Each structure stands twice: as structure tokens, then as C-alpha cells.
Amino acid sequence: MKFEKIHNKGQAQIFKNAYLEFLTKTHPLVIWGLYLPIIAVMLYYSYSGLSIGFWKTAGIFLAGMFTWSLFEYVIHRYIFHFMAESERALGSFMCCTAIIMSTPGIRSGCLCRRCPV
């Protein structure tokens, strides 16, 4: 596997449509505002509704946070920043993330702009 430092200038454009592109931008506080209430309710429910003790609830929560953080790091490090040795490997690996993550009618082609899609 070959890894190179990626030098980005500005933000990557995901969609050609300006309205869809606008919808991809969000402030980090919006994410916290959406997930903190859900986290609080689930922690409360696991403690009171399921009769799981405080320390067990805290341990499960911390283990889940650690597991998710490790998983996300590994995926970002070894999958999303993979640099293929050849054009064929580039096309057969995960080059065309737009195909994998696209919705019909919104697809804008390969995000890396190197392989023919």
C-alpha cells in the first residue's frame, strides 16, 4: 500500500448542483445538538429502564466510544486515503466512492477524477 500526503486547498466539491452542495455544509454544533439529547436519553434508559448499574452503563458507553473511534480511524487511514499503485487497482478498489455512496439521479461521477466513470 502506498500512502501520500493529500494537499487540499479549500473544500472538496461533492455535487455539481449548487443546492445539493449547500446541503452538505453544516456547523459542528448542529451535530452535537442532534446527538447529545439522543445519547442522554439512551444513557438514562439503560440506567433506569434496563436496571443496568451506573458503572456498567459508564463502562459500556466508554467501550463504545473507544471502539467507534478506533473503527473510524482505521477506516479513514487505510480505506479513504488509499493510494493505488496502478490505474487498474485504482479503478477496482474504492476509487469511485460516488458509485458506492450515491443516490440515483445525484451521482456526479468518480470523486477522485482519475478513473473513467
Backbone as XML, in Angstrom:
<?xml version="1.0"?>
<chain id="A" units="angstrom">
  <residue number="1" name="MET">
    <atom name="N" x="0.838" y="-1.180" z="0.000"/>
    <atom name="CA" x="0.000" y="0.000" z="0.000"/>
    <atom name="C" x="0.879" y="1.237" z="0.000"/>
  </residue>
  <residue number="2" name="LYS">
    <atom name="N" x="0.472" y="2.199" z="-0.744"/>
    <atom name="CA" x="1.229" y="3.440" z="-0.852"/>
    <atom name="C" x="0.373" y="4.572" z="-0.298"/>
  </residue>
  <residue number="3" name="PHE">
    <atom name="N" x="0.958" y="5.375" z="0.569"/>
    <atom name="CA" x="0.246" y="6.497" z="1.159"/>
    <atom name="C" x="0.996" y="7.777" z="0.856"/>
  </residue>
  <residue number="4" name="GLU">
    <atom name="N" x="0.278" y="8.769" z="0.430"/>
    <atom name="CA" x="0.857" y="10.079" z="0.163"/>
    <atom name="C" x="0.046" y="11.126" z="0.903"/>
  </residue>
  <residue number="5" name="LYS">
    <atom name="N" x="0.725" y="12.174" z="1.306"/>
    <atom name="CA" x="0.020" y="13.259" z="1.967"/>
    <atom name="C" x="-0.840" y="13.974" z="0.931"/>
  </residue>
  <residue number="6" name="ILE">
    <atom name="N" x="-2.077" y="14.206" z="1.290"/>
    <atom name="CA" x="-3.019" y="14.866" z="0.396"/>
    <atom name="C" x="-3.029" y="16.348" z="0.714"/>
  </residue>
  <residue number="7" name="HIS">
    <atom name="N" x="-2.762" y="17.162" z="-0.274"/>
    <atom name="CA" x="-2.747" y="18.605" z="-0.092"/>
    <atom name="C" x="-4.015" y="19.194" z="-0.691"/>
  </residue>
  <residue number="8" name="ASN">
    <atom name="N" x="-4.967" y="19.516" z="0.159"/>
    <atom name="CA" x="-6.227" y="20.093" z="-0.292"/>
    <atom name="C" x="-6.203" y="21.599" z="-0.127"/>
  </residue>
  <residue number="9" name="LYS">
    <atom name="N" x="-6.803" y="22.273" z="-1.051"/>
    <atom name="CA" x="-6.981" y="23.714" z="-0.948"/>
    <atom name="C" x="-8.474" y="23.974" z="-0.943"/>
  </residue>
  <residue number="10" name="GLY">
    <atom name="N" x="-8.997" y="24.368" z="0.208"/>
    <atom name="CA" x="-10.430" y="24.595" z="0.311"/>
    <atom name="C" x="-11.171" y="23.302" z="0.568"/>
  </residue>
  <residue number="11" name="GLN">
    <atom name="N" x="-12.439" y="23.276" z="0.232"/>
    <atom name="CA" x="-13.273" y="22.111" z="0.444"/>
    <atom name="C" x="-13.530" y="21.411" z="-0.879"/>
  </residue>
  <residue number="12" name="ALA">
    <atom name="N" x="-13.626" y="20.099" z="-0.799"/>
    <atom name="CA" x="-13.915" y="19.316" z="-1.993"/>
    <atom name="C" x="-15.380" y="19.494" z="-2.378"/>
  </residue>
  <residue number="13" name="GLN">
    <atom name="N" x="-15.626" y="19.570" z="-3.665"/>
    <atom name="CA" x="-16.996" y="19.668" z="-4.153"/>
    <atom name="C" x="-17.526" y="18.256" z="-4.357"/>
  </residue>
  <residue number="14" name="ILE">
    <atom name="N" x="-18.672" y="17.973" z="-3.773"/>
    <atom name="CA" x="-19.263" y="16.642" z="-3.864"/>
    <atom name="C" x="-20.279" y="16.568" z="-4.999"/>
  </residue>
  <residue number="15" name="PHE">
    <atom name="N" x="-21.142" y="17.585" z="-5.105"/>
    <atom name="CA" x="-22.186" y="17.591" z="-6.116"/>
    <atom name="C" x="-21.975" y="18.740" z="-7.095"/>
  </residue>
  <residue number="16" name="LYS">
    <atom name="N" x="-22.430" y="18.556" z="-8.320"/>
    <atom name="CA" x="-22.396" y="19.642" z="-9.297"/>
    <atom name="C" x="-23.519" y="20.642" z="-9.047"/>
  </residue>
  <residue number="17" name="ASN">
    <atom name="N" x="-24.609" y="20.171" z="-8.490"/>
    <atom name="CA" x="-25.748" y="21.010" z="-8.178"/>
    <atom name="C" x="-25.425" y="21.884" z="-6.966"/>
  </residue>
  <residue number="18" name="ALA">
    <atom name="N" x="-25.556" y="23.213" z="-7.092"/>
    <atom name="CA" x="-25.207" y="24.129" z="-6.007"/>
    <atom name="C" x="-26.100" y="23.944" z="-4.784"/>
  </residue>
  <residue number="19" name="TYR">
    <atom name="N" x="-27.383" y="23.632" z="-4.998"/>
    <atom name="CA" x="-28.290" y="23.443" z="-3.865"/>
    <atom name="C" x="-27.905" y="22.203" z="-3.056"/>
  </residue>
  <residue number="20" name="LEU">
    <atom name="N" x="-27.615" y="21.088" z="-3.729"/>
    <atom name="CA" x="-27.192" y="19.882" z="-3.028"/>
    <atom name="C" x="-25.860" y="20.094" z="-2.327"/>
  </residue>
  <residue number="21" name="GLU">
    <atom name="N" x="-24.976" y="20.840" z="-2.959"/>
    <atom name="CA" x="-23.683" y="21.149" z="-2.344"/>
    <atom name="C" x="-23.880" y="21.973" z="-1.071"/>
  </residue>
  <residue number="22" name="PHE">
    <atom name="N" x="-24.803" y="22.911" z="-1.094"/>
    <atom name="CA" x="-25.106" y="23.728" z="0.080"/>
    <atom name="C" x="-25.595" y="22.859" z="1.237"/>
  </residue>
  <residue number="23" name="LEU">
    <atom name="N" x="-26.365" y="21.820" z="0.937"/>
    <atom name="CA" x="-26.904" y="20.948" z="1.978"/>
    <atom name="C" x="-25.840" y="20.071" z="2.634"/>
  </residue>
  <residue number="24" name="THR">
    <atom name="N" x="-24.650" y="19.959" z="2.027"/>
    <atom name="CA" x="-23.586" y="19.156" z="2.632"/>
    <atom name="C" x="-22.820" y="19.928" z="3.693"/>
  </residue>
  <residue number="25" name="LYS">
    <atom name="N" x="-23.012" y="21.221" z="3.779"/>
    <atom name="CA" x="-22.297" y="22.057" z="4.751"/>
    <atom name="C" x="-23.138" y="22.220" z="6.005"/>
  </residue>
  <residue number="26" name="THR">
    <atom name="N" x="-22.562" y="21.942" z="7.146"/>
    <atom name="CA" x="-23.276" y="22.117" z="8.405"/>
    <atom name="C" x="-22.283" y="22.513" z="9.496"/>
  </residue>
  <residue number="27" name="HIS">
    <atom name="N" x="-22.739" y="23.246" z="10.462"/>
    <atom name="CA" x="-21.917" y="23.668" z="11.579"/>
    <atom name="C" x="-21.763" y="22.500" z="12.554"/>
  </residue>
  <residue number="28" name="PRO">
    <atom name="N" x="-20.598" y="22.321" z="13.175"/>
    <atom name="CA" x="-20.414" y="21.199" z="14.115"/>
    <atom name="C" x="-21.394" y="21.204" z="15.289"/>
  </residue>
  <residue number="29" name="LEU">
    <atom name="N" x="-21.864" y="22.372" z="15.711"/>
    <atom name="CA" x="-22.810" y="22.414" z="16.819"/>
    <atom name="C" x="-24.150" y="21.779" z="16.462"/>
  </residue>
  <residue number="30" name="VAL">
    <atom name="N" x="-24.487" y="21.741" z="15.188"/>
    <atom name="CA" x="-25.722" y="21.084" z="14.764"/>
    <atom name="C" x="-25.632" y="19.583" z="15.061"/>
  </residue>
  <residue number="31" name="ILE">
    <atom name="N" x="-24.498" y="18.992" z="14.795"/>
    <atom name="CA" x="-24.292" y="17.571" z="15.069"/>
    <atom name="C" x="-24.418" y="17.299" z="16.566"/>
  </residue>
  <residue number="32" name="TRP">
    <atom name="N" x="-23.752" y="18.122" z="17.372"/>
    <atom name="CA" x="-23.849" y="17.962" z="18.830"/>
    <atom name="C" x="-25.288" y="18.146" z="19.295"/>
  </residue>
  <residue number="33" name="GLY">
    <atom name="N" x="-25.979" y="19.109" z="18.724"/>
    <atom name="CA" x="-27.365" y="19.359" z="19.110"/>
    <atom name="C" x="-28.296" y="18.214" z="18.769"/>
  </residue>
  <residue number="34" name="LEU">
    <atom name="N" x="-27.978" y="17.478" z="17.715"/>
    <atom name="CA" x="-28.803" y="16.337" z="17.337"/>
    <atom name="C" x="-28.503" y="15.099" z="18.183"/>
  </residue>
  <residue number="35" name="TYR">
    <atom name="N" x="-27.229" y="14.840" z="18.423"/>
    <atom name="CA" x="-26.853" y="13.586" z="19.053"/>
    <atom name="C" x="-26.790" y="13.622" z="20.574"/>
  </residue>
  <residue number="36" name="LEU">
    <atom name="N" x="-26.479" y="14.746" z="21.192"/>
    <atom name="CA" x="-26.405" y="14.778" z="22.652"/>
    <atom name="C" x="-27.730" y="14.427" z="23.330"/>
  </residue>
  <residue number="37" name="PRO">
    <atom name="N" x="-28.866" y="14.942" z="22.874"/>
    <atom name="CA" x="-30.115" y="14.508" z="23.502"/>
    <atom name="C" x="-30.380" y="13.006" z="23.342"/>
  </residue>
  <residue number="38" name="ILE">
    <atom name="N" x="-30.055" y="12.448" z="22.201"/>
    <atom name="CA" x="-30.246" y="11.014" z="21.984"/>
    <atom name="C" x="-29.336" y="10.215" z="22.913"/>
  </residue>
  <residue number="39" name="ILE">
    <atom name="N" x="-28.083" y="10.640" z="23.019"/>
    <atom name="CA" x="-27.139" y="9.964" z="23.910"/>
    <atom name="C" x="-27.630" y="10.035" z="25.350"/>
  </residue>
  <residue number="40" name="ALA">
    <atom name="N" x="-28.086" y="11.217" z="25.767"/>
    <atom name="CA" x="-28.570" y="11.391" z="27.143"/>
    <atom name="C" x="-29.773" y="10.489" z="27.424"/>
  </residue>
  <residue number="41" name="VAL">
    <atom name="N" x="-30.716" y="10.423" z="26.509"/>
    <atom name="CA" x="-31.900" y="9.589" z="26.703"/>
    <atom name="C" x="-31.524" y="8.109" z="26.745"/>
  </residue>
  <residue number="42" name="MET">
    <atom name="N" x="-30.640" y="7.668" z="25.867"/>
    <atom name="CA" x="-30.238" y="6.262" z="25.861"/>
    <atom name="C" x="-29.460" y="5.890" z="27.123"/>
  </residue>
  <residue number="43" name="LEU">
    <atom name="N" x="-28.597" y="6.790" z="27.607"/>
    <atom name="CA" x="-27.888" y="6.514" z="28.856"/>
    <atom name="C" x="-28.863" y="6.441" z="30.027"/>
  </residue>
  <residue number="44" name="TYR">
    <atom name="N" x="-29.824" y="7.354" z="30.070"/>
    <atom name="CA" x="-30.823" y="7.341" z="31.131"/>
    <atom name="C" x="-31.661" y="6.059" z="31.076"/>
  </residue>
  <residue number="45" name="TYR">
    <atom name="N" x="-32.069" y="5.681" z="29.868"/>
    <atom name="CA" x="-32.882" y="4.472" z="29.706"/>
    <atom name="C" x="-32.106" y="3.223" z="30.120"/>
  </residue>
  <residue number="46" name="SER">
    <atom name="N" x="-30.829" y="3.140" z="29.733"/>
    <atom name="CA" x="-30.057" y="1.950" z="30.101"/>
    <atom name="C" x="-29.834" y="1.881" z="31.599"/>
  </residue>
  <residue number="47" name="TYR">
    <atom name="N" x="-29.733" y="3.037" z="32.255"/>
    <atom name="CA" x="-29.522" y="3.052" z="33.702"/>
    <atom name="C" x="-30.817" y="2.757" z="34.460"/>
  </residue>
  <residue number="48" name="SER">
    <atom name="N" x="-31.904" y="3.405" z="34.062"/>
    <atom name="CA" x="-33.145" y="3.259" z="34.830"/>
    <atom name="C" x="-34.083" y="2.198" z="34.257"/>
  </residue>
  <residue number="49" name="GLY">
    <atom name="N" x="-34.301" y="2.221" z="32.975"/>
    <atom name="CA" x="-35.267" y="1.305" z="32.362"/>
    <atom name="C" x="-34.786" y="-0.129" z="32.291"/>
  </residue>
  <residue number="50" name="LEU">
    <atom name="N" x="-33.506" y="-0.341" z="32.041"/>
    <atom name="CA" x="-32.958" y="-1.692" z="31.930"/>
    <atom name="C" x="-32.318" y="-2.169" z="33.226"/>
  </residue>
  <residue number="51" name="SER">
    <atom name="N" x="-32.316" y="-1.304" z="34.222"/>
    <atom name="CA" x="-31.730" y="-1.618" z="35.539"/>
    <atom name="C" x="-30.269" y="-2.043" z="35.447"/>
  </residue>
  <residue number="52" name="ILE">
    <atom name="N" x="-29.531" y="-1.400" z="34.578"/>
    <atom name="CA" x="-28.088" y="-1.620" z="34.500"/>
    <atom name="C" x="-27.454" y="-0.595" z="35.430"/>
  </residue>
  <residue number="53" name="GLY">
    <atom name="N" x="-26.507" y="-1.007" z="36.223"/>
    <atom name="CA" x="-25.868" y="-0.116" z="37.190"/>
    <atom name="C" x="-25.112" y="1.024" z="36.524"/>
  </residue>
  <residue number="54" name="PHE">
    <atom name="N" x="-24.809" y="2.040" z="37.325"/>
    <atom name="CA" x="-24.129" y="3.235" z="36.817"/>
    <atom name="C" x="-22.762" y="2.887" z="36.228"/>
  </residue>
  <residue number="55" name="TRP">
    <atom name="N" x="-21.963" y="2.103" z="36.943"/>
    <atom name="CA" x="-20.600" y="1.811" z="36.477"/>
    <atom name="C" x="-20.617" y="0.932" z="35.231"/>
  </residue>
  <residue number="56" name="LYS">
    <atom name="N" x="-21.567" y="0.013" z="35.162"/>
    <atom name="CA" x="-21.667" y="-0.815" z="33.963"/>
    <atom name="C" x="-22.111" y="0.032" z="32.766"/>
  </residue>
  <residue number="57" name="THR">
    <atom name="N" x="-23.069" y="0.929" z="32.982"/>
    <atom name="CA" x="-23.507" y="1.832" z="31.917"/>
    <atom name="C" x="-22.353" y="2.708" z="31.443"/>
  </residue>
  <residue number="58" name="ALA">
    <atom name="N" x="-21.608" y="3.264" z="32.393"/>
    <atom name="CA" x="-20.461" y="4.110" z="32.033"/>
    <atom name="C" x="-19.403" y="3.305" z="31.290"/>
  </residue>
  <residue number="59" name="GLY">
    <atom name="N" x="-19.152" y="2.079" z="31.728"/>
    <atom name="CA" x="-18.165" y="1.229" z="31.054"/>
    <atom name="C" x="-18.570" y="0.869" z="29.637"/>
  </residue>
  <residue number="60" name="ILE">
    <atom name="N" x="-19.828" y="0.527" z="29.460"/>
    <atom name="CA" x="-20.330" y="0.198" z="28.121"/>
    <atom name="C" x="-20.251" y="1.432" z="27.215"/>
  </residue>
  <residue number="61" name="PHE">
    <atom name="N" x="-20.606" y="2.588" z="27.749"/>
    <atom name="CA" x="-20.539" y="3.823" z="26.968"/>
    <atom name="C" x="-19.103" y="4.126" z="26.549"/>
  </residue>
  <residue number="62" name="LEU">
    <atom name="N" x="-18.169" y="4.049" z="27.495"/>
    <atom name="CA" x="-16.760" y="4.327" z="27.174"/>
    <atom name="C" x="-16.182" y="3.294" z="26.207"/>
  </residue>
  <residue number="63" name="ALA">
    <atom name="N" x="-16.553" y="2.031" z="26.369"/>
    <atom name="CA" x="-16.095" y="0.995" z="25.434"/>
    <atom name="C" x="-16.641" y="1.248" z="24.033"/>
  </residue>
  <residue number="64" name="GLY">
    <atom name="N" x="-17.904" y="1.671" z="23.952"/>
    <atom name="CA" x="-18.488" y="2.001" z="22.650"/>
    <atom name="C" x="-17.816" y="3.198" z="22.002"/>
  </residue>
  <residue number="65" name="MET">
    <atom name="N" x="-17.509" y="4.225" z="22.798"/>
    <atom name="CA" x="-16.816" y="5.404" z="22.257"/>
    <atom name="C" x="-15.419" y="5.023" z="21.751"/>
  </residue>
  <residue number="66" name="PHE">
    <atom name="N" x="-14.694" y="4.211" z="22.516"/>
    <atom name="CA" x="-13.365" y="3.781" z="22.104"/>
    <atom name="C" x="-13.428" y="2.936" z="20.838"/>
  </residue>
  <residue number="67" name="THR">
    <atom name="N" x="-14.365" y="1.970" z="20.798"/>
    <atom name="CA" x="-14.498" y="1.099" z="19.636"/>
    <atom name="C" x="-14.856" y="1.885" z="18.386"/>
  </residue>
  <residue number="68" name="TRP">
    <atom name="N" x="-15.799" y="2.817" z="18.502"/>
    <atom name="CA" x="-16.193" y="3.624" z="17.346"/>
    <atom name="C" x="-15.043" y="4.511" z="16.880"/>
  </residue>
  <residue number="69" name="SER">
    <atom name="N" x="-14.326" y="5.126" z="17.819"/>
    <atom name="CA" x="-13.203" y="5.991" z="17.450"/>
    <atom name="C" x="-12.111" y="5.199" z="16.745"/>
  </residue>
  <residue number="70" name="LEU">
    <atom name="N" x="-11.801" y="4.008" z="17.255"/>
    <atom name="CA" x="-10.784" y="3.166" z="16.623"/>
    <atom name="C" x="-11.231" y="2.724" z="15.233"/>
  </residue>
  <residue number="71" name="PHE">
    <atom name="N" x="-12.479" y="2.292" z="15.099"/>
    <atom name="CA" x="-13.016" y="1.879" z="13.799"/>
    <atom name="C" x="-12.961" y="3.023" z="12.792"/>
  </residue>
  <residue number="72" name="GLU">
    <atom name="N" x="-13.396" y="4.212" z="13.204"/>
    <atom name="CA" x="-13.399" y="5.354" z="12.302"/>
    <atom name="C" x="-11.978" y="5.747" z="11.891"/>
  </residue>
  <residue number="73" name="TYR">
    <atom name="N" x="-11.043" y="5.690" z="12.827"/>
    <atom name="CA" x="-9.650" y="5.999" z="12.497"/>
    <atom name="C" x="-9.107" y="5.017" z="11.468"/>
  </residue>
  <residue number="74" name="VAL">
    <atom name="N" x="-9.327" y="3.723" z="11.688"/>
    <atom name="CA" x="-8.805" y="2.700" z="10.771"/>
    <atom name="C" x="-9.420" y="2.854" z="9.387"/>
  </residue>
  <residue number="75" name="ILE">
    <atom name="N" x="-10.726" y="3.082" z="9.315"/>
    <atom name="CA" x="-11.384" y="3.257" z="8.019"/>
    <atom name="C" x="-10.827" y="4.486" z="7.298"/>
  </residue>
  <residue number="76" name="HIS">
    <atom name="N" x="-10.696" y="5.602" z="8.001"/>
    <atom name="CA" x="-10.173" y="6.804" z="7.357"/>
    <atom name="C" x="-8.713" y="6.630" z="6.953"/>
  </residue>
  <residue number="77" name="ARG">
    <atom name="N" x="-7.923" y="5.983" z="7.771"/>
    <atom name="CA" x="-6.496" y="5.860" z="7.494"/>
    <atom name="C" x="-6.212" y="4.895" z="6.358"/>
  </residue>
  <residue number="78" name="TYR">
    <atom name="N" x="-6.861" y="3.735" z="6.361"/>
    <atom name="CA" x="-6.487" y="2.689" z="5.417"/>
    <atom name="C" x="-7.431" y="2.526" z="4.234"/>
  </residue>
  <residue number="79" name="ILE">
    <atom name="N" x="-8.625" y="3.063" z="4.291"/>
    <atom name="CA" x="-9.551" y="2.927" z="3.171"/>
    <atom name="C" x="-9.686" y="4.244" z="2.413"/>
  </residue>
  <residue number="80" name="PHE">
    <atom name="N" x="-10.053" y="5.302" z="3.103"/>
    <atom name="CA" x="-10.340" y="6.564" z="2.428"/>
    <atom name="C" x="-9.091" y="7.241" z="1.865"/>
  </residue>
  <residue number="81" name="HIS">
    <atom name="N" x="-7.913" y="6.992" z="2.425"/>
    <atom name="CA" x="-6.682" y="7.626" z="1.947"/>
    <atom name="C" x="-5.772" y="6.632" z="1.243"/>
  </residue>
  <residue number="82" name="PHE">
    <atom name="N" x="-6.364" y="5.598" z="0.703"/>
    <atom name="CA" x="-5.602" y="4.590" z="-0.030"/>
    <atom name="C" x="-5.176" y="5.144" z="-1.379"/>
  </residue>
  <residue number="83" name="MET">
    <atom name="N" x="-3.903" y="5.003" z="-1.693"/>
    <atom name="CA" x="-3.375" y="5.415" z="-2.998"/>
    <atom name="C" x="-2.941" y="4.149" z="-3.729"/>
  </residue>
  <residue number="84" name="ALA">
    <atom name="N" x="-3.631" y="3.816" z="-4.804"/>
    <atom name="CA" x="-3.353" y="2.588" z="-5.544"/>
    <atom name="C" x="-2.058" y="2.710" z="-6.329"/>
  </residue>
  <residue number="85" name="GLU">
    <atom name="N" x="-1.408" y="1.576" z="-6.539"/>
    <atom name="CA" x="-0.155" y="1.535" z="-7.287"/>
    <atom name="C" x="-0.388" y="1.669" z="-8.793"/>
  </residue>
  <residue number="86" name="SER">
    <atom name="N" x="-1.527" y="1.180" z="-9.286"/>
    <atom name="CA" x="-1.787" y="1.229" z="-10.716"/>
    <atom name="C" x="-3.191" y="1.756" z="-10.965"/>
  </residue>
  <residue number="87" name="GLU">
    <atom name="N" x="-3.443" y="2.157" z="-12.188"/>
    <atom name="CA" x="-4.769" y="2.640" z="-12.565"/>
    <atom name="C" x="-5.810" y="1.539" z="-12.447"/>
  </residue>
  <residue number="88" name="ARG">
    <atom name="N" x="-5.424" y="0.299" z="-12.752"/>
    <atom name="CA" x="-6.370" y="-0.807" z="-12.648"/>
    <atom name="C" x="-6.784" y="-1.038" z="-11.202"/>
  </residue>
  <residue number="89" name="ALA">
    <atom name="N" x="-5.807" y="-1.027" z="-10.303"/>
    <atom name="CA" x="-6.124" y="-1.185" z="-8.882"/>
    <atom name="C" x="-6.946" y="-0.006" z="-8.386"/>
  </residue>
  <residue number="90" name="LEU">
    <atom name="N" x="-6.647" y="1.156" z="-8.910"/>
    <atom name="CA" x="-7.385" y="2.345" z="-8.519"/>
    <atom name="C" x="-8.849" y="2.214" z="-8.909"/>
  </residue>
  <residue number="91" name="GLY">
    <atom name="N" x="-9.100" y="1.686" z="-10.101"/>
    <atom name="CA" x="-10.475" y="1.529" z="-10.551"/>
    <atom name="C" x="-11.203" y="0.390" z="-9.860"/>
  </residue>
  <residue number="92" name="SER">
    <atom name="N" x="-10.471" y="-0.657" z="-9.479"/>
    <atom name="CA" x="-11.122" y="-1.818" z="-8.887"/>
    <atom name="C" x="-11.259" y="-1.721" z="-7.374"/>
  </residue>
  <residue number="93" name="PHE">
    <atom name="N" x="-10.526" y="-0.813" z="-6.740"/>
    <atom name="CA" x="-10.629" y="-0.699" z="-5.286"/>
    <atom name="C" x="-11.787" y="0.218" z="-4.936"/>
  </residue>
  <residue number="94" name="MET">
    <atom name="N" x="-11.559" y="1.283" z="-4.244"/>
    <atom name="CA" x="-12.641" y="2.148" z="-3.802"/>
    <atom name="C" x="-12.495" y="3.534" z="-4.390"/>
  </residue>
  <residue number="95" name="CYS">
    <atom name="N" x="-12.052" y="3.580" z="-5.612"/>
    <atom name="CA" x="-11.851" y="4.862" z="-6.259"/>
    <atom name="C" x="-13.173" y="5.587" z="-6.449"/>
  </residue>
  <residue number="96" name="CYS">
    <atom name="N" x="-14.134" y="4.899" z="-6.963"/>
    <atom name="CA" x="-15.401" y="5.521" z="-7.305"/>
    <atom name="C" x="-16.335" y="5.515" z="-6.107"/>
  </residue>
  <residue number="97" name="THR">
    <atom name="N" x="-16.008" y="6.309" z="-5.110"/>
    <atom name="CA" x="-16.852" y="6.362" z="-3.916"/>
    <atom name="C" x="-18.215" y="6.944" z="-4.243"/>
  </residue>
  <residue number="98" name="ALA">
    <atom name="N" x="-18.311" y="7.681" z="-5.316"/>
    <atom name="CA" x="-19.608" y="8.232" z="-5.706"/>
    <atom name="C" x="-20.577" y="7.121" z="-6.102"/>
  </residue>
  <residue number="99" name="ILE">
    <atom name="N" x="-20.072" y="6.046" z="-6.676"/>
    <atom name="CA" x="-20.928" y="4.930" z="-7.058"/>
    <atom name="C" x="-21.447" y="4.232" z="-5.807"/>
  </residue>
  <residue number="100" name="ILE">
    <atom name="N" x="-20.579" y="4.059" z="-4.818"/>
    <atom name="CA" x="-20.956" y="3.354" z="-3.600"/>
    <atom name="C" x="-21.930" y="4.185" z="-2.768"/>
  </residue>
  <residue number="101" name="MET">
    <atom name="N" x="-21.672" y="5.496" z="-2.668"/>
    <atom name="CA" x="-22.443" y="6.337" z="-1.767"/>
    <atom name="C" x="-23.488" y="7.186" z="-2.474"/>
  </residue>
  <residue number="102" name="SER">
    <atom name="N" x="-23.756" y="6.924" z="-3.732"/>
    <atom name="CA" x="-24.637" y="7.821" z="-4.474"/>
    <atom name="C" x="-26.093" y="7.380" z="-4.409"/>
  </residue>
  <residue number="103" name="THR">
    <atom name="N" x="-26.925" y="8.324" z="-4.733"/>
    <atom name="CA" x="-28.349" y="8.081" z="-4.883"/>
    <atom name="C" x="-28.664" y="8.256" z="-6.362"/>
  </residue>
  <residue number="104" name="PRO">
    <atom name="N" x="-29.537" y="7.445" z="-6.933"/>
    <atom name="CA" x="-29.853" y="7.603" z="-8.357"/>
    <atom name="C" x="-30.297" y="9.024" z="-8.676"/>
  </residue>
  <residue number="105" name="GLY">
    <atom name="N" x="-29.717" y="9.580" z="-9.714"/>
    <atom name="CA" x="-30.071" y="10.930" z="-10.130"/>
    <atom name="C" x="-29.169" y="11.999" z="-9.562"/>
  </residue>
  <residue number="106" name="ILE">
    <atom name="N" x="-28.377" y="11.662" z="-8.530"/>
    <atom name="CA" x="-27.498" y="12.654" z="-7.914"/>
    <atom name="C" x="-26.043" y="12.354" z="-8.240"/>
  </residue>
  <residue number="107" name="ARG">
    <atom name="N" x="-25.771" y="11.187" z="-8.744"/>
    <atom name="CA" x="-24.397" y="10.755" z="-8.980"/>
    <atom name="C" x="-23.645" y="11.753" z="-9.855"/>
  </residue>
  <residue number="108" name="SER">
    <atom name="N" x="-22.450" y="12.117" z="-9.380"/>
    <atom name="CA" x="-21.660" y="13.094" z="-10.121"/>
    <atom name="C" x="-20.368" y="12.504" z="-10.648"/>
  </residue>
  <residue number="109" name="GLY">
    <atom name="N" x="-20.244" y="11.207" z="-10.686"/>
    <atom name="CA" x="-19.045" y="10.579" z="-11.203"/>
    <atom name="C" x="-18.050" y="10.287" z="-10.103"/>
  </residue>
  <residue number="110" name="CYS">
    <atom name="N" x="-16.881" y="9.858" z="-10.501"/>
    <atom name="CA" x="-15.837" y="9.480" z="-9.556"/>
    <atom name="C" x="-15.330" y="10.708" z="-8.824"/>
  </residue>
  <residue number="111" name="LEU">
    <atom name="N" x="-15.185" y="10.595" z="-7.519"/>
    <atom name="CA" x="-14.731" y="11.731" z="-6.725"/>
    <atom name="C" x="-13.247" y="12.002" z="-6.877"/>
  </residue>
  <residue number="112" name="CYS">
    <atom name="N" x="-12.475" y="11.024" z="-7.282"/>
    <atom name="CA" x="-11.041" y="11.256" z="-7.402"/>
    <atom name="C" x="-10.661" y="11.850" z="-8.754"/>
  </residue>
  <residue number="113" name="ARG">
    <atom name="N" x="-11.567" y="11.842" z="-9.696"/>
    <atom name="CA" x="-11.377" y="12.423" z="-11.037"/>
    <atom name="C" x="-10.256" y="11.742" z="-11.840"/>
  </residue>
  <residue number="114" name="ARG">
    <atom name="N" x="-9.852" y="10.523" z="-11.442"/>
    <atom name="CA" x="-8.777" y="9.851" z="-12.156"/>
    <atom name="C" x="-9.240" y="8.654" z="-12.978"/>
  </residue>
  <residue number="115" name="CYS">
    <atom name="N" x="-10.333" y="8.039" z="-12.593"/>
    <atom name="CA" x="-10.740" y="6.851" z="-13.333"/>
    <atom name="C" x="-11.956" y="7.180" z="-14.197"/>
  </residue>
  <residue number="116" name="PRO">
    <atom name="N" x="-12.129" y="6.499" z="-15.288"/>
    <atom name="CA" x="-13.253" y="6.783" z="-16.174"/>
    <atom name="C" x="-14.545" y="6.205" z="-15.638"/>
  </residue>
  <residue number="117" name="VAL">
    <atom name="N" x="-15.478" y="7.062" z="-15.315"/>
    <atom name="CA" x="-16.796" y="6.623" z="-14.849"/>
    <atom name="C" x="-17.833" y="7.248" z="-15.733"/>
  </residue>
</chain>
